[in-house]
Amino acid sequence: MAIQTIKMPDIGEGIAEVELVAWHVQVGDSVAEDQILADVMTDKATVEIPSHVAGVVLSLDAAVGQVVAVGTEIIHIEVADVASHEPTRPDEVSTDALSARAPTRDPGLAGSRIESGMTNSESIPAPAPQSFSNKPLAAPAVRQRAGELGIDLARVKGTGPAGRITQVDLETHAQHSGASPGEVAGDPRYAQGTAEEVIAVIGLRRKIAQKMQEAKRRIPHFTYVEEIDVTELEDLRARLNAQYGAARGRLTLLPFLMRAMVLAARDHPEVNARFDDEANQLTRFSAVHLGLATQTAGGLMVPVIRHAETLDLWASAAAVLRVSESARNGKATREDLGGSTITLTSLGALGGIVSTPVINHPEVAIVGTNRIVERPMIRGGLVVARKMMNLSSSFDHRVVDGMHAAEFIQQVRGFLECPGTLLVA
């Protein structure tokens, strides 16, 4: 028997440290060659760390949420036949062995699967089994019972395999702590709540928090809100879908808004830009690489539709579907998630009346849609029902003046209120 140590590999791009966001194994688990051990996150991507050996996990040497430097020992594995897995010194790990191999499964920022280097630790004693999992091991029924009793599972000593908490452990703890191990008295819907849940902000959620904080700290936002009559647009959309939907795909509101933004950006290049506030340099783009804010199971992501200026309504609709599904399925690559020049965000039917979207740094503008509401409006002296929608858009006031922002949105409004122009412009 021998002990193999897997260290955090050098995943390239000058990255010196990564965040450990998930363990896929526990102490005592048997692992196979090429089995995924852990997920780590860089500034741009989530990367999978596989095992080069088959064996039994002796210890996990880093905690979920911990920032780990390249070369740090992260896991010890006991292997049966060391001869079939000759150890590799860290300075002998080839660049090819650390190359990207496959997209990650993580629903957050998607990246590449990276192979890890190993060193021979046969000469050192086996470390005591330990686990740094932030979440105690317990079956769903045990967790439900703990919630009913108001017991924090982190305070319960587990006697099951790998420290797993059993029903017996829970009842024993309840007796010693004074909680009733019997049925909860009264209607549980009206029981006094005593449980608290502490959730570590890690992985994609941490990256989102950092990016939002950085954007608000560095960019002086101002938000401009305008209402738009989308009655004719909705009528046109319904007719186009009825006539061409089966053959060319159905159109939502977003392709119309994308096309309006692209056309308006031709006359207002100051909003289709990125600002390097360290170099004090503004870069304007003729190409529109449109970021599409997308909600995923792991949090908010912004996949990019490249060269949106070359797409008609149906091509725009197909692009929206492609990038949003890629993000939600965890298949978006690093290239899919970077390089946008302006961003579109929408909460659909949950869009509210007004919002204050946060600019996707280092861009200088973001356009947000609010929900469509049918309400009475006066047209030609008559009260008529019209479908109205607000656009809530934010701009970087350092490089975009209020007048230019208003002119840009008014041009977008003009296209949307006369949607036939989007088909000929």
N, C-alpha and C positions, 0 to 999 in steps of 0.2 A: 504494500500500500504506500502511496505517496501523496503529498499535498501539493496542489498546484495553486498558485496565486495569480489571479487575473487583475491587471492594473487598468486604470482608465487610459485608453489609447489616445494617441495624438490624432485627432480627426481632421487636421488640416486647417487651412485658411487663417493660420496664425492664432488659433483659439487656444488659450492657456488654461481655461477652466470651464466647466459645464455644471448644470444643475441636475441632480438626480431626481427624476420626477416619478418613477415607478419601479418597483421590484416585481418581477414575474415569477420569482422562486422564493421559498422560505427555507430556513435552517432545517435540515433533515430531508429535504426533497432530493429525489434522484433526478439528474439532468442528463440529457443526451447531447452528443456533439451537435453543434450548430443551433442548439435551442436558445431562444432569446432569454437572457438573464435580466436585463434592465433596460429602461428608457432614460435617456439623458437629453437635456435641452440646451442648445446654444442660443445665441441671440436671434438666430434665423430659423432654426429647424429642430425637430425632435429626431434623435438618432437611437437606433437599437443596438445593444451590445450583446452579441451571441457568445456562447461558450465554444472553446476549441477542444474540450475534453468531455468525456462521460464520467460521471461520478456522483458523489453525494455532497450536498452543500454543508460545509462546516460552520461558516460564519458569513454574515453580511456586514461589511466594514464601513458602510456609509448609510446615512439616514435619508429617507425621502425628504426632499426639500433642501438638502445640503448641497452647497457649492463645492465641487471637487476639482482639484487641480489635475492636469494631465500627469500620468505617472503614479497617481495615488492608488494604493491597494484598495480594491472594492469588494472582493469576494475570495474566499478560500474554498477549494473543492478537493475532496479526497478521491483519488482515482485508484483503480485496482491494478492497472497495467501501465506503468510509466514508460515501458519500452516502446509501446505503440504510440506514445505521445511525447516525443523528445522535447524537452523544455527549450524555450527560446529566450535568450538574454534580451533585455530591453533594447540594447543598442544594435541588435540583429534583426529587429522587426522591420520588414520591408515596407516600402510605400504601397506596394500592390496589396499587401495584407490588410491595409487600413482603408482601402478605397471603398466608395459607395457601391452598394450591391443591389438594393431594392428599396422602394418607397416604404416609409413607416406606416404603421396602422393607426398611429395616434391621431385623434380627432383634432388635435391642435395644429400648430405649425408643422407641416409635413417636411421630412428631410430624407436622409439616406441611412441605410443600415450599414454600420461600421463594424469591422471585425476587431477583436481586442487582442493585445499581446499578452503573453504569459511569462512568468519566471518560475524557476524551480525553487520551492521552499521546503524541500525534503529535509534539510538540515535543521529547520526550526521546529519546535513542538507545535502540535495542532492547537490553534486558539480555541478557547471555550466557545461552544455554540452560542450565538447571540443574534438577535433580530432587532432592527431599528424601525420596524413598521410602526407608523403613527396610529394605525388602526388595530385594536386588539382582535385576535382571532376568535371568532364566535359564529355559530350558525344563525340564520335569520330568526329562528324561533327564540333563541337565547337573547338576541338583541331586542326583539319585541317585548319579551318578558322583563328585560332590564329597564326598558322605557316605562313599562307599567309600574314598576317599583321605584322609578326615579333613581336608578343606580348607574353611576358612571363606570362603564366596563373597564376603563383604564385603571380603576382602583381594585379590580377583582383579580385574584391570583388564579390562573388557569392551570389545571392539572392534566389536561388532555395532551395529545401529540403536539409537539412544537409549541406548548404553552396555550393550546386552544382552551377557551372557557366553556365549560359544560353547564348543564342545568343544575347539577349538584353543586358546582362551584358557586353558582349564582345564589342558590338558596342558602348555602352556608354563609356566604357574605351577608345576605339579607338578615339572617338571624343574629349575626354578630354586630351588625350596624344598627339594628333596631327596626329595619323595614319589615313589613309583614310579608312572609313568604306565601301566604294564602291568597285567596282571590281579592282583588281590589274592591273595597266597599263602595256601594253606590254606583251610579251611572258613570262609566269611565270618561264620557264626554265632558263631565263637569268636575273631574278630579283636579286637584291643585297641581299645577305644573311645577316640578322641581328639577327636571333634567336640563342639563346644559350641553351643548355640542360645540366643541372647538374645532374649527376647520382651518387647516394650514393653507395659506395662499401660495400655491406652488405651480410650477409648470406654466402652461399657457395662461392661466389666470394671473400669475405673477407678471408675466410679460405684458399682458394687457394693462395691468395696473401701472407698471413702469412707463409704458408708452403713453398712456393717458396723462399721467402725472407730468411727464416730460413735455408733452404738447401744451398743456395748460400753463406750465411754468415758463416755457420759452416763447410762446406765441400770444401776443395781445389780441384775443378774439373780439370780433364784433359780429353780431347776428342781424341779418336783414330778413324780414318776413313779408311776403306778398301773397295775396289771394288770387287764385286763377279760376276762371270759369272753364271747366273741362267738359261741359255738356256736349259740345260738338265733337270733341276728341273721343268721348265714350261712345257716341253714336257711330263715329267712323270706325272705331275699334270693333264694335259689334258687327258692323257690316263686313269688314275685312275678314273677321273670324268666321262669319257665316259662309262667305264665298270662298275663302282660301285656307281656312283653318285646317281642314282635313289633309290638304296636300302640302302646305307650307309651314304648318305649325301655328298654334294660337298665340296671339299677341297680348301681353299684359301692358300695364301702363309704362313699365320701365323702358322698353325699347323706344317709345315716343320721347320720353324724357332724355334718354341718352342721346338721341338724334338732335334734339333741341339744344342740349349742352354743347355738342360738337359744333353745330352751326354757329352758335353764339360765341364760342371760343375763338372762331376765326377772326372776329372783330375785336375780341378782348383777350389777347394773348397773356395779359397780366395775371389772369386767374388760372391759366393752364401752365403752372410754373412750380418750381421748387426753389426754396430759399435756404442757402447755406449761411446761417447766422454767425458762424465762426469765421468764415472767409468774407462775410458781407458781400455775397455774390448771389444774384438772382438769375436763374436759368429759365428762359421761356422755351416752350416746345411747340413745334408745328404739328407733331403727332400727338394724338390724345390717347394716353394709356390710362384708361378709366378704372379706378379702384371701385369695387362693388362691396360695400360693407355687408357681411353675411353672418348671420347667427348660426353657430354650430353647437353641438353638444358640449364641446370644451370651452366655448366662449366666442367672442367676436373675432372674425378674421376678415381680411380684405384681399381677396384674389383679384387679379388684374386682367381686364379685357384690353389687349394690346391693339393699337391702331384702330380705335373705335371710329375714327373719321372715315374709314374705308367701308363701313358696314351699313347696309340698308336696314329697314325695320326688322325684317325676318332674320337676317344674319345677326342683328343685335340680340333678338330674342333667343336665338340658338346659343349665342355666346353667354348670355346671362344664365341660361340653364346649365351650360357646360361647366362654367367656373364655380357656380354656387353648389352644384352637386359634387364637384371635385373637392371643394372645401368641406362640405358636410360629411363626405365619406372618408375623409382623412387621406385623400390621394393627391392633394395639392403639393407641388414641389416648391423649392426655394424660389425658383424663377417665376412661378405662378403668383407668388406673394410679395413681390418687390417691384419697384420701378414705376409705380403709378404717378401720374401728374396731376390728377384731380379725382375726387371721390364722390360717389353717389351713395346715399344711405336712405333706407326706407323701412318703416315698421309696418307697412301695409295697413290693414284695418285697425291696428293698434296705434296708429301714428299720432293720435291726439290732435289738438288744434294747433299748438305751437311747440317747437322743440329748439334746443340750442346745441346742434351737433358739434363735436370736437374735431378740429382739423387733424388730418392724418399727416403728422410731421414727417418730412419737411415740406409737404405741399402747402399751398397758401389759400385753398378754397375747398369747401365741401358743400354739396347741395343735398338737402333732406326733404323728403315728402311727408306730408301729413295726410290723414284720412280724407276721403271724399265724402262730403255731406250734401244731401239735397235740401235746399232751403229756399225761402222766398226771396226774390230779387226784383228790382224795378227795372224794366226794359221798355223803352218807348212809352213811359207813363203808365204801364200796366205791371201788376204784381204777377210774376210767373215763377214756376219752380225751376231752379237751375242746380246743376251739380257743381259744387265749389270745393276747391282744395287749396290749402296753403303750402307754399314752399318756404321752409326755414333753412337758411343758408348762412354759413359762417365764413369769415375771411380774416386773413392776417393783416392787421391794420398797419403794420410796418411797411408793407409793400403794395397793399391794395387800398386805394382811397374809397371812401364811402360812395362817392358819385360813380366811380367806375364799377363798383360792386352792384349798385342799383341799376346801372345801364345794362349790365350783363344779365341780371335777373329779369329785367323788363323785356329784353330781347328773347329770353327763354319763354317768358309769358306769351309774347306775341306768336311764337311758333306753336305753342300748345293750344292757344285759343283759336288759332286758324290752322288746324292740323294738316290740311291739305298741302300746305307749303312744305311740310316735312318730306313729302313724296316727290317734290320737284326740285328742291334746293340742293 
